[in-house]
Amino acid sequence: MDQESGADCAVTLPSPVLTLPNQTEENDTSENIDKHEGRKRSFPHERGIWASYVFVDCSDIDGLRGMQHECKTLLDACTTIEFKPIDRMHLSLTKTFTIHHHNIASLVDNLQEMLAGRKNFRLEFDALDVYVNEERTRTFLGVRVAEASCDTLESFVTTLDECMLQYKLPTYYADRSFHVSILWCLDDRREEIRKHLQALTDVFELVYEEEYSAMNNPVKKLWFKCGNKTFYFNLA
């Protein structure tokens, strides 16, 4: 496996530093509320225990960027809610979970083994919807995945759940709605946002029609974010 650039960045936590193939790093262990724009951690920051999840990276899908901009413009004009764009748009395939540092390497190896030989696939989308996190501290506007792509995602979730169970980690949601969040705001604001869902749907349909080809590129990697480290797994 090839190692991406950036894997030799300084890491403040934990020690000693773990270095594995197919890994990048970020330097962000701050608890500063202002830096995180009012967001609160689902898990308290604790040395040696890292918040983690597996996901499809959608940040390079140009059509989603355009849709994000158009939806934010609309909502800024017709609500007083302060919406923030999602910087790294993604589709989660596990719940966010915590893992001890000494288990990271073996978990990465297990994920690599269980995902080996899995084929790349296309994501298709069919609508916008409004979501809230489990703590109801943040609301999200998301692009919902079309039913045609859900069977493939269900298959990946089943595989990943098997891996999670080996480490006594939480499995994915029983009531699933695969989606890519594009905007977020603080608190539970679903009712207010849903008042504008028809106008948002009009934006979705216009952008999706114009950007259909750009928004349906094959997914060739799955990603695993673990604290400030990110690993990837190539799909065949």
C-alpha positions in Angstrom: 0.0 0.0 0.0 1.3 3.5 -0.9 1.6 6.1 1.8 0.0 9.5 1.2 1.9 12.7 1.9 1.4 14.4 5.3 1.8 11.2 7.4 4.9 12.7 9.1 3.2 15.8 10.5 3.7 16.4 14.2 1.1 14.7 16.5 0.6 15.9 20.0 -1.5 12.8 21.1 -0.9 10.0 21.8 2.6 8.9 22.4 4.3 7.0 20.9 3.0 8.1 17.5 1.3 5.4 15.4 2.4 5.3 11.7 0.6 3.0 9.3 0.4 2.8 5.5 -2.4 4.7 3.6 -2.5 7.3 6.4 -2.8 11.1 6.6 -2.8 13.3 9.7 -4.4 16.5 10.9 -3.3 18.6 13.8 -6.5 19.3 15.7 -6.9 18.3 19.3 -8.3 21.6 20.5 -11.2 21.8 22.9 -11.7 25.5 22.1 -15.5 26.1 21.7 -14.9 29.1 19.4 -12.7 27.1 17.1 -15.4 24.5 16.7 -18.1 27.1 16.1 -20.2 26.2 19.1 -20.2 22.5 18.4 -19.8 20.2 21.4 -18.0 16.9 21.3 -20.1 13.8 21.5 -17.2 12.3 23.5 -15.0 14.1 26.0 -11.4 14.5 24.8 -9.3 11.9 26.7 -5.7 10.9 26.1 -5.3 7.6 24.3 -9.0 7.3 23.3 -9.9 8.6 19.8 -13.3 9.4 18.2 -13.5 7.4 14.9 -15.8 6.5 12.0 -15.7 5.0 8.5 -17.0 7.0 5.6 -17.2 7.8 1.9 -15.5 11.0 1.1 -17.7 13.3 -1.0 -15.8 16.5 -0.6 -14.5 16.4 -4.2 -18.0 16.2 -5.8 -18.3 19.6 -7.5 -22.1 19.3 -7.9 -22.4 19.0 -4.1 -20.4 22.1 -3.6 -22.7 24.0 -6.0 -25.8 22.6 -4.2 -24.4 23.5 -0.9 -23.9 27.1 -2.0 -27.3 27.4 -3.5 -29.1 25.9 -0.5 -27.2 28.2 1.9 -28.1 31.2 -0.1 -31.7 30.3 -0.1 -31.8 29.5 3.7 -29.9 32.7 4.6 -32.5 34.7 2.7 -35.6 33.2 4.2 -34.5 32.2 7.8 -32.6 33.8 10.7 -30.8 30.5 11.3 -27.0 30.6 11.0 -26.0 27.8 8.7 -22.5 26.6 8.2 -21.2 24.6 5.2 -19.8 21.1 5.9 -16.1 21.4 4.9 -15.5 17.7 4.3 -18.8 16.3 3.0 -19.1 12.6 3.6 -21.4 9.6 3.9 -21.0 7.8 7.2 -21.0 4.0 7.1 -20.5 3.5 10.9 -21.6 5.4 14.0 -18.9 7.6 15.5 -17.2 5.5 18.2 -14.2 5.7 20.5 -11.2 3.4 20.3 -8.1 3.1 22.4 -4.8 3.9 20.7 -3.4 0.4 21.2 -6.3 -1.1 19.2 -6.0 1.2 16.2 -3.5 -0.8 14.2 -5.3 -4.1 14.6 -8.6 -2.4 13.7 -7.1 -0.9 10.5 -5.7 -4.4 9.6 -9.1 -6.0 10.1 -10.9 -3.3 8.1 -8.3 -3.8 5.3 -8.8 -7.5 5.3 -12.6 -7.4 5.4 -12.8 -4.8 2.6 -10.3 -6.5 0.3 -11.7 -7.3 -3.1 -14.8 -5.1 -2.6 -15.8 -3.4 -5.8 -16.1 0.3 -6.4 -19.6 1.7 -6.9 -21.6 4.7 -7.9 -23.6 6.9 -5.6 -26.9 8.3 -6.8 -29.0 10.9 -5.0 -32.7 11.6 -5.1 -33.7 14.4 -2.7 -32.9 16.7 0.2 -33.9 16.0 3.8 -33.4 17.4 7.3 -31.6 15.4 10.0 -30.6 15.9 13.6 -27.8 14.2 15.6 -28.6 11.8 18.4 -28.0 14.5 21.1 -30.2 16.9 19.2 -27.6 19.6 19.5 -27.1 20.1 15.7 -29.4 20.0 12.7 -28.2 19.1 9.2 -29.5 19.6 5.6 -28.5 16.5 3.7 -28.6 15.0 0.2 -30.4 11.6 0.4 -28.9 8.6 -1.4 -31.2 7.1 -4.0 -32.7 3.6 -3.4 -30.6 2.3 -6.3 -27.4 2.8 -4.3 -28.7 1.6 -0.9 -28.2 -2.1 -1.4 -24.5 -1.6 -2.0 -24.2 0.6 1.1 -26.2 -1.9 3.2 -23.7 -4.5 2.2 -20.8 -2.4 3.3 -22.5 -1.6 6.6 -23.1 -5.3 7.2 -19.3 -6.0 6.7 -18.3 -3.0 8.9 -20.8 -4.0 11.6 -19.1 -7.4 11.8 -15.8 -5.7 12.4 -17.3 -3.3 15.0 -18.7 -6.3 17.0 -15.3 -7.9 17.1 -14.1 -4.8 19.1 -17.4 -4.5 21.1 -18.1 -1.2 19.3 -21.6 0.1 18.4 -23.1 -1.1 15.1 -24.8 1.2 12.6 -28.2 2.7 13.1 -31.1 0.2 12.7 -33.3 3.0 11.1 -31.0 4.0 8.3 -31.2 7.0 6.0 -28.0 7.2 3.9 -27.2 10.8 3.2 -24.5 13.4 2.7 -24.8 16.4 5.0 -24.1 19.7 3.2 -25.1 22.3 5.8 -25.4 22.4 9.6 -26.7 24.7 12.4 -26.8 24.5 16.2 -29.8 23.0 18.1 -32.8 21.1 16.8 -34.2 23.3 14.0 -35.9 20.7 11.9 -39.4 22.2 12.0 -38.2 25.6 10.8 -36.1 24.2 8.0 -38.8 21.8 6.7 -41.0 24.8 6.1 -38.7 25.6 3.2 -38.2 22.0 2.0 -40.1 22.5 -1.3 -38.0 25.5 -2.3 -34.9 23.5 -1.4 -36.2 20.5 -3.4 -36.4 22.9 -6.4 -32.8 23.8 -5.9 -31.8 20.1 -5.7 -33.6 19.2 -8.9 -32.1 22.0 -10.8 -28.5 21.4 -9.7 -28.8 17.6 -9.9 -30.0 17.8 -13.5 -27.2 20.2 -14.5 -24.5 18.3 -12.6 -25.7 14.7 -12.9 -22.5 13.3 -14.5 -20.2 15.1 -12.0 -22.3 13.9 -9.1 -22.2 10.2 -10.0 -18.5 9.5 -10.1 -17.5 6.0 -8.9 -16.5 5.6 -5.2 -13.0 4.1 -5.3 -12.0 4.3 -1.6 -13.5 4.1 1.8 -12.0 6.2 4.6 -11.5 5.7 8.3 -11.0 8.8 10.4 -9.5 8.2 13.8 -8.8 11.3 15.9 -6.4 13.3 13.7 -5.4 10.4 11.6 -7.2 9.3 8.4 -6.7 6.0 6.6 -8.1 4.9 3.3 -9.0 1.5 1.8 -8.9 1.1 -2.0 -11.8 -0.6 -3.7 -11.3 -2.8 -6.7 
